[in-house]
Amino acid sequence: MMIEIDFNSDEAIYMQLRNQIIMGIALSAVRDGDTLPSVRKLSEQIGVNMHTVNKAYAVLKQEGFIQLDRRRGAVIAVSEDKLQALEDMKQQLRMVLARGYCKNITREEVHKLVDEIFHEYETE
């Protein structure tokens, strides 16, 4: 899985890293049980501070995407807590949909976008 950081982005580097790992899971670039590079190795590969990678891994662990193992390091371990994941998604979608609604984006356009995005995940 290739990680690319936009150092000119307003988005925090640890969040960019987190988001790219989640996208890697969704697109099957990394799968349940795969190990991620060590904090030191990944920080050297992408040219960021080790604390930044450590923070991204901590967020991913908290959100149920990885487990941290002393021997294996960061391991992809997608949480089985579907009800909590649905509730989290609902809260995030609430604001995204409100912004779209204010811009006159229709329900049909939203459904089309969702279908397109899910199709990307299913075909990878």
Secondary structure as the mmCIF struct_conf table of DSSP 4:
data_model
#
loop_
_struct_conf.conf_type_id
_struct_conf.id
_struct_conf.beg_label_comp_id
_struct_conf.beg_label_asym_id
_struct_conf.beg_label_seq_id
_struct_conf.end_label_comp_id
_struct_conf.end_label_asym_id
_struct_conf.end_label_seq_id
TURN_TY1_P TURN_TY1_P1 PHE A 7 ASN A 8
BEND BEND1 ASP A 10 GLU A 11
HELX_RH_AL_P HELX_RH_AL_P1 ILE A 13 ALA A 26
TURN_TY1_P TURN_TY1_P2 LEU A 27 SER A 28
BEND BEND2 ALA A 29 VAL A 30
TURN_TY1_P TURN_TY1_P3 ASP A 32 GLY A 33
HELX_LH_PP_P HELX_LH_PP_P1 ASP A 34 ASP A 34
STRN STRN1 THR A 35 THR A 35
HELX_LH_PP_P HELX_LH_PP_P2 LEU A 36 SER A 38
HELX_RH_AL_P HELX_RH_AL_P2 VAL A 39 ILE A 46
TURN_TY1_P TURN_TY1_P4 GLY A 47 GLY A 47
HELX_RH_AL_P HELX_RH_AL_P3 MET A 50 GLN A 62
TURN_TY1_P TURN_TY1_P5 GLU A 63 GLY A 64
BEND BEND3 PHE A 65 PHE A 65
STRN STRN2 ILE A 66 ASP A 69
TURN_TY1_P TURN_TY1_P6 ARG A 70 ARG A 72
STRN STRN3 GLY A 73 ILE A 76
HELX_RH_AL_P HELX_RH_AL_P4 LYS A 82 CYS A 102
TURN_TY1_P TURN_TY1_P7 LYS A 103 ASN A 104
HELX_RH_AL_P HELX_RH_AL_P5 ARG A 107 THR A 123
#
